[in-house]
Amino acid sequence: MKKVAALAALMLVPLMLAMPSASAAPTTAAVGDFGGCLAAQQQGDLLLVVDQSGSLQGSDPDAARVSAANYLLEQLNTFGGSAGVELNVAIAGFSENFIVHAPWTRLDNGSLPALQDEVERFRTRTDGIDTDYWNALDGARRTLAERDGQSETNRCQAVAWFSDGKLDFTVRDAEKPYAQGVSLGSDQGVQQVVADARESICRPAGIADQLRSSGIVTFAVGLAAGTAQPSDFDLMRSIATGGDGACGKTTSPSPGDFYLAQNIDDLLFAFDAFSTPGQAPIEGETGVCVVSVCEEAQHRFVLDDSISSVTVLGSADAEGLIPTLVAPSGAQLALDREGAPGTATLDGAQVAYRWMSPRSVSFTMTKSTDSAQWQGMWALVFVDPDGSSPLARSKTNIHISGNLFPAGLGMDTTAVHSGEKTSAIRLGIVDSDRNEIDPSDLLGSAALSVSLTDAGNVDHPLVDRIAKERIGDPVELDFTEVPPGAATLRLTLDVTTADARSASGEVIAPGTALTPQFVDVPLTVAPPIGYPAVPPKVDFGTVEGAGQFAATIPITGPGCVWFDQAAPVALDAVPDGVGDVGVSAGTAPSAADCLEIGAGQQANLPVDLSVPAAGNGSLNGSIPLMMSPPGEPDRALPITVAFTAELQKPLNSGRFWLVFLLVLLVSIAVPPLVLYGIKWWTARIPAKTLKAMRVAVAIEGGQVLRDGVEFGIRESDLSQLVRGLNKPARGLDVEGVELRTRIGLSPFGPGHVVAQQLGLVAASGAEPGVDRRTGGARLPLAIHNNWVVLHDPDGPANLATVLLLVGADATDDSNRRLVADLVRKVPGRVADLRAAHPGSTPSATPPRAPSSSDPFGAPSAPTFGAAPSWDAAPTFGGTAPSGSAAPARSSAGDPFDPFDPFDPFRPPGS
């Protein structure tokens, strides 16, 4: 699983009381692992892949998949908001092809309606002619790999995959890329293609293993309705879970979960099962009550004051029943279908409910202001009003949110070594704002445990159940039996709610032991002191075609490193048809010819990747190395370094030139005047809301400073809207800068925008950044989320102003990227402008001091992209001002790694 260290998230989920049967999904399931990653990293990606085959017209005529998928998005949005997780969602469909219908979008209250509208379109997307699992899985792999490649940090990633049938194809005159030479023109050909697709997916290191070894979790939902039978989904189950050993070789950690549904209610419960990753719902099943509420058929749960909200999905196997919510006081609220969707109040608690189908209801209950009414035993019961279905069964999924987070609160060192014990570490609990909570404030009991899984998937218990009274006391972690290399640290918090009591104080229901919540923190266990430091991973990047490809592994001394000839290179994922892939380190083949590095020095170990034939897909594995202290090869220790590469077949040059010539002929045939007219008509700035800000900056030592600190966007910035974009525009005046569209000399390609101001020279962050004809800054027509730097060539060489052009839909992440691009490019852009327009070249002016009244120079307001002094308000990204007491820290990294000194145990908010 791809993860980075961060503070961990916890949502409290209760166990049902003894009378109705209840069980929570095991915390070791894939949904739990995905949740553990999200809790640590606080961001991740979920790709929703939905079947579009024509069989859906018969198997799902009412589009239950659409209702269930939209319910999933609602629940995920609620989960992200309460758990502090930024979840990005994309939506794709598959049949004979794979199509991304909605690109990556941050899931929040603003984006949810648009994403649900896209899902609604699947009601009519039922004209596909194949159910091509291979296309679905490889398309998902590519989409998530591209997403991961755009990030500077590792990501938590999952695919939610829905289908209504088995792997199958329609008879026709066509071929598939994984079954070349085999025609689909006969039943025998279809069966051969099915076999070839299964082989490509399930062979060792095939498509399934490519997903698993890339850290992508698969949640598969099969709809066995219409002509489909449960056995039709055996392959889908094997692909998702790997549990029967019939598909792929990578089965640990758990690669995914599979859910079989036969109707709308099953689909709702299937999607609900992974709607709160890492926070398993309580699954309860019991009977129903006849005529009125009874004791024996209640789905019970106990709340205390630490719980903020409850979401319940309930269903029965008969229609006409009335789900009834019962408060601790005995007050009742019937969730009548006639009034749904509706809102009501029960003993002060706000209840919002709606019927998802004729048999299923969902409601969310929010904490009341009266703790006495909120605390205690609640229940949901299905009542048969006329006694017509006395033997009916009911079931529930119950999600209860407490917004508590287990966390590491401090550690004396940033590296842990194999064979040693760590220095004192303090563990604790924080709230959703990452503020530390005193464990004694919890009404029930709590215990915190720590374990570690090493690179060989061996578990090492480190701390077992620190009681609530001792949480916060310094502890040691014993790494004496832990080998060096990549590992995962798991923090687990077990909570039991307070007892439910009567008005007289008598215990009427014991406290509920809540589902354990764990947080997976990746770390690198360094070798023993005196050995060289080896990073956990090497990335060959994108590899095109066949041949030899080189990369280097940076090693920090002291010591010796060499390739372990006795151990094989592990290949976890290999694309089809590439042959026998090999990895070697020819310059260090043995202990006698090792790469020797002095103390405190760094050297690169060259490694070569051999790809015999071109292919498309992920190549993942690990390289066996040996290492020893200087001059002591008899003390050598093994260590593995994971490697990855994305293989691509080169462009088909013959096909490319054929298409090029066709396009050229067509372009010659079209009158150039028409092309110019089309280009002029389309050369307009899009009618999208735009915010602008102009600010003075100074360039000092390669840094871009604003008011003496590193440039950033402050929370009070970008408050003014640019006028004139109620419709597409050919010109704007923004903060004194004139923006005009241009079409250029060529009739081909899009137009562009030129930004100019009299007396100043300008450049943008685009490529090219300067318009050669006018000398102004060149921008794309979509000027949103771009910047322009303006400079006086006769003024000081280190002073300039920047104009930020930010769309109203910009996110914190896009603002960070904009700022990062600006601070990286502006020094070079100003230097180029200065060289092209030499003026009087006065000496540089020192950067201005901070404008804040703070005598210690703290920024006047929090910023995006720059960090304040230690006493300033929190910021997003950036580094501390010069002279600040706060050390610069990466916002994400590998804890304890000597190559990335991120400390997962730093105090909250630091």
N, C-alpha and C positions, 0 to 999 in steps of 0.2 A: 504494500500500500504506500502510495506517495504521500508523505506527510512532512511537516516542519513543526518545530517546537513552538508552543504558545500556551497560554493558560487554558485549562480544560473546562469543558462544559458539562453540566449535569442537569437533567430534568428528572424529577421524582415520579416514579410510577409504582402504584401500590399493588400488592397481591390481593386477590379476592379472599374473603373470609371463608371459613371451612364449608359452609352449607352448600353453595353451588360449586361445582368443579371449576377450577381456574388454573391457568398456566401462562407463564410469560415465555416468549421466544427466547431460546438460549442466548446468552450474551456472547457466545463464541461463534454465532452464525455470522454470515457475511454482512448482513445489515448492521450487526453490532460492530464489526471491524470498520465498516465505512463510517459509522457514527463516531467511533473512537478517533478516526483520522480527522473528521470534521471538528470534533471537540477540541483537538489539539491545534489544528491549523486555522480553524474558523473561516475557511473558505473552501469551495469545491465545485465540481461540475456534475450535472446529471443530464444525460442525453436520453430523451424519450423517443423510442423507435416503435412505430405502430404499423401493423400489417395493413396493406391496401389491396389485398387480393379479392377477386370477385366472389369468392365463397362467403364473404362476410354478408352478402345480400341475403343469404339463407341462414347463416349461423348467428348473426347479430342484427336482425332487421331493425331493431329499435335503437341501435348504436349505444348499447350499454357501455361499450369500451370508452366512448366519449364522456359519458357521465362519470365513470370511475376515474378516468385520467384527469378530468377537471377537479374532481374531489381530491385527488392526489396533489395537484398543484396548490390547492387551497391549504391543505394540511402542511405541505412543505413550506409554504410561505409563513404560516403561523409558527412552525418549528424554527425557521431561520430567524424570525424576529425575537422569539423568546430565548433561544439558545445563543444568540449573538453570532450566527453563522451566515456568511455571505454565500448564497447558493446561486450558481449560474445555470441556466437551463437552455437547452436547444431541443428542437422538435424535428424529427425526421420520419419519413415513411419508406416502406420497402415492399416490393413485390418482385417483378423481374429486374427492377433497378432500385437504387438507393438515392433518395432525394432529401436534402435538408430544407424543410419548409420554413423554419424559424431559426435564425442564427442565435449565437450565444447572447443571452439576455440575463441581467441580474434580476432574480426573482424578488419582488417586493410588492407593496400595495399598488404602486403606480404601474408596474409592468404586468401584473397578474391578469387584468382584463384582456389585454392584447394577446397574451399567451393562450388564454382560454378560448379566445375567438379563433386562434389558429387550430386548436384541438377540435373545435366545433366543425371545422371544414372536413374532418375525417368522416363525418356522417355521409358524405357523398363521394369520398375517395375509396371506391369499391370496384374499380375496373381493372385491377392488376390481373395478369394471366399466370403468374407463378407465385409460389411461396418459397422464395429463395433465401434460405438461412444464411448461405455463404455471403450473399450481397449485404444482408442486414448486419452481420458480424464484422465483415471487413470494412463496410462503410462506417460502422460505429468506431472501429479501431482507428481509421484514418481521421475521422472528425475529432476524436479525443486526442490523438497524437498531435494534430495541428494546434489544438487548443493548448496542450501542454507545452508545445514548442514556443508559444507566444509569451510564456511566463518565465520570469527569472527565478521563480521558486517552484518546488515540486507541488503537485496538486493532488487532492483527493478526487477520484473520478469513478463514476458508475454509469451503467446503462440500464434503463428500464425498458424491457423488450416484450412486446405483446404480439401474439399470433393466435389465429383460430384453427390452425391445421398443421399437418406434418410437412416436412420438406418435400416439395412436389413441383412438377413443371407441366406446362401445356404442350401437347404434341404440335410441332411446327418446324419449319425449315430454319433453324438457328443453332448457334453453338454458344458455349459458355467459356470464359477465359480459363477456368480451372479444369476444363475437360475439352481441350483443343483436339480437333479431329473427330469428335463425337457429335453426330447430328441429333437434334431433338425431333427429327422427322418421323419417328416410330416409337411404339411403346417400349421396345427393347432399348432404343437410344435414350429414352427418358430414364429408364431404370439404370442405365450405365452412368448417366450424368448425376443421378441421385447418389450412386455409389461413389463417384469421383468427388462430389461435393462433401459427402460425409468423410471421406478419406482426407481431404484437404483441411477440413475443420478439426477432425479428431486425432489425426496422427500425432505422435509425439513431436512437440515444437510447432504444431500447426496453428491454425487461426485461433482456436480456443486457448492454446498456451500463449499465443502472442498477446491476447487480451490479459490473461492472468499474470504473466510475467511483467507486463507493463503497469501492474497495480490497478487494473480496471475491474471493478466488481460488477457482476451481472445479476440483475433481478428479472427473472423471466416469468411471464404470466401466460398460461395456455388456456384458451376457451374451448372446452370440449362440449360444443353444442352443434345443432344441425346434424351433419353426417360425421362429424369428428368423434373419435372415441378417446378415452383417457390414454390408451396405449399408443395413440398417434404422437404423443408428446414425450415418449421415452427419450428420444434424441435431444429434444429441447431441454429436458431435465438434466441429462448427462452433460450437455454443453454448459449449463448454468452452474451445476453443483460439482461435477466431477466425482460424485460420491460413489458411483458404481464401477469406476475405473474404466468405463467404456469410451471415454472421450478425453484425450489429453493426459499428460503425465503430472502436471502441476496441480496439486490438490491441497496444498497448505501454504499460506492460510486459506481458509474457506473461500473458494473463488466466486461463489454466488448462491442465490436462493431461488427455488422454483415454487410456483403457486398454481394449482389447478383450479379452474372455475368452471361452473356449468350454467350459471345464470348471472343476472345483474347483481344479486346480493353477494354471491361468491366473489365477483369481480371487485366489488367495493371493499370487502374484507381483505382480498389479496393485495390491492394497492395500498390499503390502510396499513398493512403489516410493515411496509418500509417507508411510511410517510413521516416517521420521526426517527431517523437513523440513530442507532445506538441507544435508543430509549424504547425498549420493547413494550408494546401495549399488553395489558393484562387480558388474556383471552378467557372469558368465562362462558360456561354453558350450563343451562338448567332448564326446568320446565316453565309453565305459565300458571298464572293464578286464574281461577274461575270466578267470574262475576265481580270480585273485589280483591284488593291487595291482600296477599297472604305472606307468611314468613318463609315458607319453604322454597319459593321460586324467586328469591331476590338476588340480584347482582349487587353485592355490597362493596363499598370502599370507604375507608376512614380518612378524613382530612384533619389537618391541624393548621395552625396559623401560618406555617411556613409555606403552605401551598397557595398558589395564586390563581390557578385556573384548572379546569377539567374539561376534556373533550371525550365524548363517548359515541361510538358507532354501535347501534343495537339492531338486531334483526330477529325475526321469528319465521318458522317454516309454514305459517298459515296467515292468511289475510284477515283483516277485520279486528285484529287485536289492538289494544290501547296501551302504549308504553307510558308508564307512570313513574315520575321521579318522587322519591320519598326523602324528606329532610330529617335531620336528627331529632327534631321536635315531633315528628310524626305527620307534619303537614305534607300534603300531596299536590302534585302538579301533573295533570294529564296532558300529554303532548299530542293534542288532537290533530288528526290529519286535515280536518276541515279548515283549521286556522293557520296551517303551515304555508310558507315559512312564517314564523312568529317569534315574538319575544315576550317574556314574562318574568315575574319576580317571585322567588320562593324563599321565605325567611331571609329576605334581604339580598340573596344571591341573584344576579342577573343571568337569565337563561335564554339563549338564542337557539332555535331548533328549526329543522326542516326535514321533510321526508325525502329520502333518496330514491325510494321505490315503494310499491304498495306494501312491502314487508320490512323495510329498513328505514331507520330514523337516525339522524345525527344531531347532537346538541353540544353546545359549549356553555359551561357554567363558570362565571367569573366571581372571584372572591368578594364577599360582602364586607361592609365596614364594621359590622357587628361580629367580632371574633367568636363570641359565645354561640351565635347561631351557626356560624360557618364550621366550627370545630365539631367533630363527632362522626357518627356513622351515617352515611348516605346509602341509597339503594335505587336501582332501576328495576322495575318489574313490568312484565307484559301481562295485561289483564284480558281474558276472554270474556267480553261483556254478556254474552248470551249462552255460554257453555257449549257452543257448537264445536270447539276444538280443544277439548280438555287435555288431550295427549300431545299437544304441540310442544315444540322445543324452541328455546330462545338462546341467543348467544350475544356476547358483547366484546368489543375491544375498548379498553379504558386507558386514556392517556392523561396523566396528572403532572402538572408543571410546578416545579419549586424554584427554578432559576438559581440553583446552587452549583458551584463549580469547584472540583478538587484542583489543587494547584501546588506547585513547588514555589516556596516563598523566599528561598535564599540558599546560596552555596558559596563556600570560600574559594573554590577553584572552578575553572571552566573546562577542565579535562579530567577524565577518569581513565585509569590505566588498568589493563588486565593484570591479575595477580595481586591486586591491592584493595584496600578499603578506602572509600572516599572520606573526605573531611566532613564535618558536620553539615547536614542538610536539614532544612526546616520545611515541613509539609503543612498544608492548611486548606481552608475552604474560602472561596471568594463568592461574591454575588455577581449578578449579570453585568454590573458596571466595573467588575474586576477589583472591587474593594474587599479587603479581608473581612471575614465574619468571625466573630468569636464563637468557637464551637459550643461553648456553654449556653449560647443564646438559642440553640436548637432545642425544641421542646422534647424530642425523642432522643434516641441514641444514634451514634455514628461510629464508624470504624474505617480506617484508611490503610490500604495495603499497596505494596510495590513489588512488581516482578519484572523480569527481563527475558526476552527471547533473543538468542544470539543468531548469528548468520547461518548456523546449522539447524535452526528451528528447535533448539533445545531450550526448555523453560528453566529459569533460575529464580526461585522465590528469594526475595531480598528483605522485605519487611512484611510481617503478617499481622494484620488487623490492629493497628494502633487505635486504642480506645479514644472516645471523644475527649475525655479528660486529659489525654496526653498528646492529642493532635496539636502540633505547634512546637513540641519539644524537639531539640536537635536529635537526628538519627544518623547512623552510618549505613552505607550501602556496601556490601561485601562482594567485590569483584574478583576474589581470589580464584574462583573456578570458571570465570567467564573468559573465553578466548577473545583476542583482539579482532576488530572488524565491525562491520555494520550490525546494529542491534536495534531492538525496540523496547523502550521502557514503558511499562503499563502501570498507570495509577488507577486504583479501584477504590471507589467510595461506596460503602454500604450504610444505608440509613434505615432506621425504624421510626415510624411516626409515634407520636404520643398516644397513650391510651385514650379511647373514647369513654367519657364519664357522664354520669347522670348529674342532675342539678345538685344532688346531695354529695357528689364526689365519688360515688361508687363506680368502679370499672365495669362498663357494660360491653366493651369490646376491647381486646388487647391491641396494642400498637401494631401496625402492619410493617413487616419486613419488606422494604421496597426493592425493586429490581436493581442489582448493582450497576453502576455506571462506571465505565472505565475510559481512560484517555490514553491513547498510544502516542508516545513521544519518541521519534527516531533519534538515535545518537550513534556516534562512532566511539567504540571502546579502543582507546589508544594502546599500543603495545607497552610492555613494561619499560620503565625508564632505562635508557641506555640503548634502546632499539630505535631504528628509524621510524618515522611517522609516514604512513601510507594512506592516501585518500580512499574512500570506500567505492568510488565509481569513476569510470572514464567513458566519455561520450565521443564516438566517432562522427557524430552528426549525421547529415544526409549523405548517403553514398549512392552515386549514380553509376549504373552499369557494373561490369565485372572488372577485376584487377586487384592490385595491392593498395591498401589505404592505411595511412599512418596516423598515429595519435601519440600523446606522451602522458605518462603518469608522473606528476611532481612528487618527489620524495624529499623529506627533510631529515637531515642527519641528527645524530651520528649513526653510522652502521653501514651494512651491506645488504643489497637486495638483488635477487636473481630469479629467473623463471624456473618453476618447478617442473622439470622434465618428466618426473615420475608420475605426476598427477595429470589427468586429462582436462582439457578446457571444457567446461560445462556449457552446453547449448540448450537454453530454455525455450527459445523461440527462433524459428528459421523459416523464412518465406519459401513458397513452393519453387522448385526448379533451380535453386541457386547452387546445388552441388555440395561438396564437402567443405564447409567453411572452416577456416583455421585462424588462430591467433597465436602470435609468437613474440618473444622479446630477444631478438638475435644478438644484441650487443651485451646481454647478460645471461648467458645460457647455463651457468653453473656457479657454484660457490667460488671456484678458482677464478672465474672471469666475471665476478659480480660488479654491480654498480656501487662504488664506495663513495660515501658522502661524509664530510667532516661535520663536527658538531656545529649546529647553528647554520649550516649551509644547506642549500637546496639544489637538487639536480633533477633532470628529467629522464625517466626511463622510457625509451622509445618502444612502442608496441605496433605490430603490423597486423592488419586484418586482411585475410585473403578470401576473396569472393570469386569462385570459379565462373559463375554465370549470373547474368543480370536477373533481378526479381523485384517484386513489390511487396513490402511488408516490414514488420518489426523484427530486428535481430537482437536478441538479448541473451546474455550468458555471464560467465564469470571466469576470470583468469587466475590460475594458481601461482602464487609467488612464495618465495622463502625469504626470510630476513634474519639478520643476526647482528649482535653488537660488533664494533670494529675489531677485526682480528680474531673473532671467536666463532668460527663457523660451526663448531660442535654444539653451540647453544641456539642453533637456528630454529625458528618457529614458522609454521605455515600461516599464510594469510591469503584470502581471496579478494579480488577486486572485480566488482560487477562492471560489465560493459554493455553498451547499447548502441545501436545504429539504426537508422531508417533507410531501408534500401528502396531505390527507385530505378525503374528501367529508363534508359535514355530515350529522348524524343525520337520517334520514327521519322528520320530525315526525308525519306521519299514521300511519305504522306504529307509532311509539313510543306515541302516545296510544291506539291500538287495543289494543296489548299491555297498556298500563297499565290500561285499562278492564276487560279480561278478568281481569287479576290482581286488580283491585279487587272485581269481582263474585264471584270465587272466594273471596276473603278474607272477604267478608261472609257467604257461604254457610257457611263453616266456623265452628263455634262458638268464640268467643274463649277459652273455658275450655280447649278442646283445644289451641289455639295456645299458651296460657300453659304448659300441661303439657309440650308439646314443648319450649318454650323453656327451662323449668326443667330438664328432663332433659338437655338438651344443654349447659347452662351449667356446664361443668366444666373445670378446668385439665387439659390433655392429659397423659397418662402418658408423659412424655419426660424423660430425665435432665436435671437442672438444677443448675448451679453458681451460687453467690451470693457476693457480697463487699460489705461495707459499709465505707466509708472517708470520713474527714473531708476537706473541701475548703474553700478560701478563694477568694473572688471579688475580684479586684484588677484594676482597669482593664479590665473586660470579659473578663478571662481567668479560667479555672477552674484553680486551683493545687492541687497535692498535694505536701505537704512542700516548698513553696516553688518547685516547678517545674511546668510545664504538665502537666495531668492525663493519665495514660496507664495502661494495664493492663500490669503487670510480669509477667515470666515466672514469678515465684513466686506470683502471685495465682491466685484461682479454683481452689484445691485442694480445697475442701470441697463435697461433694454435698448437695443439699437432700433431706431425708427426706420420705416421704409421697407420692411420685409413682410408686410401683410400680403404681398404678392411677389413673384419673382422679379428681381431688380437687376438693372445693368450698371447701376452706380450707387454708391453710398458715401456719406461723409461721416467718419467715425473718429471722434476725439481729435479732430483737426487733420486727420489723414484721409486723403481722397482715394476711394476704391472704385476702379472702373474695369469692366469686362473687356477683353480683347480676344480676337479670333486668330490672330497670327497670319502668316503668309500661306501656310499649307491648308488645303481644303479638308484635310483629314485630321482626325483626333479631336479631342474636346477643346473648347476655349479655355481661357484662364483669366485671372484677376490681377491687376497691377495696383499696388499701393504706393502712393507718393505723398510727400509734403515738401513744399517749396523751401529751399535752403538746406535740406537734409538729404542724406543718402540712406537707402533702405535695403534690407534683405529679409527673407522669410526663412522658416525652417523647412520649407519644401525643397524638392530637387527638380530643376535648378532653383536657387533661392533668389536670383536676380533676373529680371527681364532684359534681354540684351538690347532690344530696340529702344526702350524708354529709360532704362537704368533704374527703374523702380523695383520694389519687392514683388516677386511673382508668387501667386497663390493659386490653388485650384479653385474651380467655381464653387465648390462646397467649402467656403472659407471657415466654417464652424470648426472649432477645436484646432486652431492654428495660431501662429504668432508672427509678429513683424518686429524687427529691431531697426530703429532709426538713429542715425549718428551724424553729428556735425563735424565735417572733415577739418574745419578750422578751429574746433574746440579741443578740449583735453582728450587725449587718445584713449583714456579708460572710461569715459562717460558716454552713456547712451540712454535711450528710452525704449521700452518694449510695449507693444500693443498686443494684448491678449484678446482673441476672438473665440468665445466659448459658447457652445450650444446649450440651450436650456435643459437638454436631456443628458448633459455631461454628469458622470459619476465621480466619486472620489478617486477611483482607479484611473479613469481617463484624465482627470486633472493632474494626478501624479505623473502619468506618462507625459503629459504636455509639459509640465515643469521640468522633468528629467531631460526631455529633448531640448528645451530652451537652454538650460544651464550647460548642457554638453556642447551646443553648437554656437551660442552667441559669441564667445570669445573669438572663435575662428571667423565668424561672419564679420564682426567689427574689424578685425585685422585685415580681412580681404577688402572691405570697403575702404579702409584707410589707405591701403596700398593702391587701390584703383583710383582714388580721389585724393591725392596728397594735398594737404593744406599747409597752414603755418606750423603744424605739428608742435603745439605747446607741450610742456611737460605734463605728466599724468597728475591728476588731482587725487589726493587721498580719499578713500571712501568715507561717506558721511557716517557719523556716529548714530546709533539708534535714536529714533525720534521719541522713544518712550521717556516718561519722566522717571522711570526706574533708575536710581543712581548706579545700579550694577549693570545696566545695559541690556535688560531683557527686552525682547520684541514687544511692540505695543499691542499685538493681538496674535492669537494662535494662527498658524499658517498651515496650508497643505504644501508638503514638499520641503519644509525646513523646520528644524526643531529648535525650540527656545532654550534658554538657560534652565538649570535644574528646578528653579522656583517658578518658571513660567507655566502657563496652561498647556495641556497636552496638544501635540501636533501630529500630523500624519506624514511620516517619512522624513527625509532630510537628515542633517547632522547638527550638532550643537554649535553655537557661535564660538568663535575663537576666544579662548580664555575661560570658557565655561567649565564648571566642575563636572558636567555630565560628559562621560565618554561617548563617542560615536558608536552607535550600534546598528547592525543590520536588522531590518524588520522581520526577516525570516532567515533561518539557517539551520545547520545541523548542530545540535547541542553537543558540547564537549569535544567537537572536532577541532583539532589544532589548525585546520585550514579555514575554519569558520567559527570564530569564538562566540557564538550565540549562547547565552546562559538561560536555560529553561527555568532556572530556580531564582531568577531575579525577583525583587519585590513587585507586587502588582502595581501597574501604572508607571513603572520605571522603564 
